[in-house]
Amino acid sequence: MNKTNAIKHALWVLLKRESPYFRELVTQDSSGNILFPWDAEYDIEANILTSNHSSGFGANLSSLLGPLIYMAQGDIFPREIATARGFKNFRDQTSLRPLAQLFSKTNSLQTHHEPAPLGEYVYYVNYFGRFRNLHFDKLLSTVLSVYFSPLQTLVDETERFFVDRNVDPSNCLSVFIRGTDGVKGDVDAMCTFAKKMVLRNRGMTVLLHTDDLSVCKRALSVMTDLRVVVCDLLPLKTANFNQQHLQPGLSSSEAGKRSLMTLLIMAQSQFLVVGSGQFSLWAVLLRGNNRGVFQFVSGGQQENGLYVRLFYWLVKICRPELVSLQ
């Protein structure tokens, strides 16, 4: 990498810390089918979007969201979402429809006019960015509604979770602290913030979400004087667990359902404290807004440096296509 490219890369990394979107080039194969990053492909003739991405639960969903936004910009809604190898730890392995066991509207809207020309770039919602900069405009909201509306059975089970644990979602604070296969959240900073929130909202319950046993123990010790309910739908694991492995004690189908229910619990909480990452992002996306969301960035801070924020706003004014849907 030469010096000029190195500088461009450094600036782009800086920008991604604040931007709600990042974009990637799309290509086409010899048949005209659209090839996306993250191992996704749109079959133009069949009107089917296929993703063979297999990673963590949130990353799998994001592998579809970007292409779906891209096509919705051209007023195209795939009639089917399919997979052959993707979502392997979060779906029924006998089904080639990875969203069918999770979401109710996996078939498309039908357009009745000529679709608009498709663009050069696909825009992905930025899981490293600042979620407060994400606007739930008509395009994003439509895609989420059409393809990512949870099954009613899972919504009902989520409601039972609150009832069984005597937690009022309108008076609770969900705290999600990533622990295993990525950069750990700042446990002390996030839990101290949660304590301050509870002091301002007497009687509030804290819902703790983490998959890391050591993080859970530390968080409980910091919040020892609060009412804390551990969300136990997904098993606690050791710090070196890789999210590309099967959840211990669960079938892949059950792991997918419980992952989505965990996100719904976070999304329905009055307040939500998260870091960066795909799981945090999807809690906000399924919430449908960023009100009541408090995000921690690196170093246990709630703000990027002033120079990062100023750089983002400068780019947003001068080159909006780099940081927003076009």
C-alpha positions in Angstrom: 0.0 0.0 0.0 1.5 3.3 -1.1 1.4 6.4 1.1 -1.6 8.0 -0.7 -3.7 4.8 -0.3 -2.5 4.4 3.3 -3.8 7.9 4.1 -7.1 7.3 2.3 -7.5 4.0 4.3 -6.8 5.8 7.6 -9.3 8.5 6.8 -11.9 5.9 5.9 -11.4 4.0 9.1 -11.7 7.3 11.0 -15.0 8.1 9.1 -16.5 4.7 9.8 -16.3 5.4 13.6 -19.1 7.9 13.2 -20.9 7.1 9.9 -24.2 5.2 9.9 -23.4 3.6 6.5 -20.5 2.3 4.5 -20.5 1.3 0.9 -19.0 -1.4 -1.2 -18.8 -2.1 -4.9 -21.1 -4.6 -6.5 -20.3 -6.6 -9.6 -22.1 -8.8 -12.1 -21.5 -12.3 -13.4 -21.7 -13.3 -17.1 -25.5 -13.9 -16.7 -26.1 -10.4 -15.3 -26.7 -11.6 -11.8 -25.6 -9.2 -9.1 -22.7 -10.2 -6.9 -22.5 -8.6 -3.4 -19.8 -8.6 -0.8 -20.3 -11.0 2.1 -21.2 -13.9 -0.2 -24.6 -12.8 -1.4 -26.0 -13.0 -5.0 -29.2 -11.7 -6.6 -30.6 -13.9 -9.4 -32.3 -11.4 -11.7 -34.3 -14.0 -13.7 -35.6 -15.9 -10.7 -35.9 -12.7 -8.5 -34.2 -14.6 -5.6 -31.6 -13.2 -3.2 -29.2 -15.8 -1.9 -26.7 -15.3 1.0 -24.2 -18.0 1.9 -22.6 -15.8 4.6 -22.1 -17.8 7.8 -20.9 -15.9 10.8 -22.5 -14.5 14.0 -26.2 -14.0 14.0 -26.2 -10.2 13.4 -23.6 -10.4 10.7 -25.7 -13.0 8.9 -28.7 -10.7 8.9 -26.6 -7.8 7.7 -25.4 -9.8 4.8 -29.0 -9.6 3.5 -29.9 -6.2 4.7 -27.4 -4.4 2.5 -28.4 -6.1 -0.7 -32.1 -5.7 0.2 -31.6 -1.9 0.7 -29.7 -1.8 -2.6 -32.5 -3.4 -4.6 -35.2 -1.5 -2.8 -33.5 1.7 -4.1 -34.3 0.4 -7.6 -37.9 -0.6 -6.4 -37.0 -4.3 -6.6 -38.1 -6.7 -3.8 -36.8 -10.3 -4.2 -39.7 -12.8 -4.0 -37.5 -15.2 -2.0 -34.5 -15.2 0.4 -32.5 -18.4 0.1 -29.3 -20.0 1.3 -27.3 -23.1 0.6 -24.4 -22.8 3.1 -25.2 -19.7 5.1 -26.6 -19.2 8.6 -25.4 -22.7 9.4 -25.4 -22.2 13.2 -28.8 -20.4 13.3 -31.3 -22.2 11.1 -33.0 -25.5 10.4 -30.5 -27.3 8.3 -33.2 -29.0 6.2 -34.5 -25.6 5.0 -33.0 -23.4 2.4 -34.9 -20.4 3.6 -32.8 -18.9 6.4 -35.4 -16.3 7.6 -38.5 -18.5 7.4 -38.3 -19.7 11.1 -37.7 -16.2 12.3 -39.6 -13.6 10.3 -43.1 -13.6 9.0 -42.8 -11.6 5.8 -40.1 -13.3 3.8 -41.9 -12.9 0.5 -41.7 -9.6 -1.4 -43.9 -6.8 -2.3 -44.7 -7.0 -6.0 -43.9 -3.9 -8.0 -46.1 -3.0 -11.0 -43.8 -0.8 -13.0 -40.3 -0.8 -14.5 -37.7 -0.9 -11.8 -35.1 1.9 -11.6 -31.5 1.3 -12.7 -29.4 -0.3 -10.1 -26.4 1.6 -8.6 -22.7 0.9 -8.5 -22.5 0.6 -4.7 -24.3 -1.3 -2.0 -24.8 0.4 1.3 -24.4 -1.5 4.6 -25.6 -0.2 7.9 -22.4 0.4 9.8 -22.0 -1.8 12.9 -18.9 0.2 13.8 -20.6 3.6 13.5 -22.7 5.8 15.8 -26.2 4.5 15.8 -27.6 7.9 16.7 -26.7 9.0 13.2 -28.9 6.3 11.7 -32.2 7.7 10.3 -35.1 5.3 10.0 -36.3 6.8 6.7 -38.9 5.3 4.5 -36.4 3.1 2.5 -34.8 1.5 5.6 -38.1 1.1 7.4 -39.8 -0.5 4.4 -37.0 -3.1 4.0 -37.1 -3.9 7.8 -40.9 -4.2 7.7 -41.0 -6.4 4.6 -38.3 -8.9 5.4 -37.5 -8.6 9.2 -40.9 -8.6 11.0 -40.5 -11.3 13.7 -42.9 -14.3 13.7 -45.8 -13.7 16.1 -44.9 -16.9 18.0 -41.5 -15.4 18.9 -43.1 -12.1 19.8 -45.4 -14.0 22.2 -42.5 -15.9 23.7 -40.7 -12.6 24.2 -43.7 -11.2 26.1 -43.7 -14.3 28.3 -40.1 -13.7 29.1 -41.0 -10.4 30.6 -44.0 -11.8 32.5 -42.2 -14.8 33.9 -39.5 -12.7 35.3 -41.8 -9.9 36.5 -40.1 -7.3 34.4 -42.0 -4.3 32.9 -40.4 -3.5 29.5 -41.6 0.1 29.9 -39.5 0.4 33.1 -36.3 -1.5 32.4 -32.9 -0.9 31.1 -31.2 -3.5 28.9 -27.4 -3.6 29.0 -25.6 -5.6 26.3 -21.9 -6.2 26.9 -20.1 -8.2 24.2 -17.7 -10.7 25.6 -16.6 -13.6 23.6 -15.3 -13.4 20.0 -14.7 -9.7 19.7 -13.5 -6.6 21.4 -15.1 -6.8 24.9 -17.3 -4.0 26.1 -16.1 -1.8 28.9 -17.9 -3.6 31.7 -17.2 -1.1 34.5 -18.1 2.0 32.5 -21.3 0.5 31.1 -22.5 -0.9 34.4 -21.6 2.4 36.3 -23.7 4.2 33.7 -26.6 1.8 34.2 -26.4 2.5 38.0 -26.7 6.2 37.4 -29.7 5.6 35.1 -31.5 3.5 37.7 -30.9 6.2 40.3 -32.7 8.7 38.1 -35.5 6.2 37.4 -36.4 4.5 40.7 -37.8 1.0 40.5 -36.2 0.3 37.2 -34.9 -3.3 36.5 -31.7 -3.9 34.7 -31.7 -6.7 32.1 -28.1 -7.9 31.6 -27.3 -9.4 28.2 -23.9 -11.0 27.7 -22.6 -14.4 26.4 -19.4 -14.3 28.5 -19.4 -15.9 31.9 -16.6 -13.7 33.2 -18.3 -10.5 32.0 -21.5 -11.6 33.6 -19.8 -12.1 37.0 -18.0 -8.8 36.8 -21.2 -6.9 35.8 -23.2 -8.5 38.7 -20.5 -7.4 41.1 -20.5 -3.8 39.9 -24.4 -3.7 40.0 -24.8 -5.6 43.2 -27.2 -3.1 44.7 -29.6 -3.1 41.8 -32.3 -5.5 40.7 -30.5 -7.3 37.8 -32.1 -10.0 35.7 -29.7 -12.0 33.5 -31.2 -12.7 30.1 -30.4 -16.4 29.9 -31.9 -17.4 26.6 -28.5 -18.0 25.2 -25.9 -19.9 27.2 -23.0 -18.3 29.0 -19.7 -19.3 27.5 -16.0 -18.9 28.1 -14.2 -15.8 26.8 -12.6 -17.7 23.9 -15.8 -19.0 22.4 -16.1 -18.4 18.6 -19.5 -17.2 17.4 -19.0 -19.2 14.2 -19.4 -22.4 16.4 -22.7 -23.9 17.4 -24.2 -22.6 20.6 -23.6 -25.2 23.3 -26.7 -27.2 24.3 -28.8 -25.8 21.5 -29.8 -27.0 18.1 -28.9 -24.5 15.3 -32.7 -23.8 14.8 -33.2 -23.1 18.5 -30.1 -20.9 18.6 -31.5 -18.7 15.8 -34.8 -18.3 17.5 -33.3 -17.5 20.9 -30.9 -15.0 19.3 -33.8 -13.2 17.7 -35.8 -13.3 21.0 -32.8 -11.8 22.8 -32.7 -9.0 20.3 -36.4 -8.4 20.7 -36.1 -8.2 24.5 -33.3 -5.5 24.1 -35.4 -3.7 21.4 -38.5 -3.5 23.6 -36.7 -2.2 26.7 -37.4 1.4 27.7 -33.6 2.1 27.6 -30.9 0.3 25.8 -27.1 0.4 26.6 -24.9 -1.1 23.9 -21.5 -0.9 22.4 -20.6 -1.4 18.7 -21.0 -4.6 16.7 -23.6 -6.5 14.7 -25.7 -7.7 17.6 -25.9 -4.2 19.1 -26.8 -2.8 15.7 -29.7 -5.3 15.2 -31.2 -4.5 18.6 -31.5 -0.9 17.4 -32.7 -1.9 13.9 -35.5 -4.1 15.4 -36.3 -1.3 17.8 -37.2 0.9 14.8 -35.7 4.0 16.3 -32.6 5.2 18.3 -34.6 6.9 21.1 -33.4 5.8 24.5 -30.3 4.2 23.1 -27.0 4.9 24.8 -23.9 3.6 22.9 -20.4 3.2 24.3 -17.4 3.5 21.9 -13.9 2.4 22.5 -12.3 3.3 25.9 -15.6 3.3 27.7 -16.6 6.6 26.2 -20.0 7.7 24.9 -18.5 10.0 22.2 -15.9 9.7 19.6 -13.3 12.5 19.7 -14.3 15.9 18.4 -12.1 15.6 15.4 -13.9 12.4 14.4 -17.3 14.0 14.7 -16.2 17.2 12.8 -14.6 15.0 10.0 -17.9 13.1 9.7 -20.0 16.2 9.4 -17.6 17.7 6.9 -17.9 14.6 4.7 -21.7 14.5 5.1 -21.9 18.1 3.8 -19.3 17.7 1.0 -19.6 14.0 0.0 -22.9 12.8 1.4 -22.9 9.7 -0.9 -20.0 8.3 1.2 -22.0 8.2 4.5 -25.7 8.1 3.6 -28.1 6.3 1.2 -28.1 7.8 -2.3 
